[in-house]
Amino acid sequence: QHSAQDVPTKLVAKAVPLPMTVRGHWFLSPRTEYSVAVQTAVKQSDGEYLVSGWSETVEFCTGDYAKEHLAQLQEKAELIAGRM
């Protein structure tokens, strides 16, 4: 288990003026434990980035697949099986 500090990060190419929120999209697996921590990077006038410390780490676990997702997976599996 890595601590948040071990996770490599990329600086964002463009700083977003506060109080705007940068929204990310992640595709999460069901029944999986995740840990999330964030840091911000603000580009200064000299071109250097001012990087914040890490936020608190939020830990959570995702639930099971919903019935409709299971139905979609089954449908995909049947289509593939039919072609084989």
Secondary structure, DSSP 4 states (H G I P E B T S, - for coil): ---GGGS-----SSPPPTT--------PPTT-EEEE----EEE-TTS-EEE----PPEEEE--PPPHHHHHHHHHHHHHHHHH-
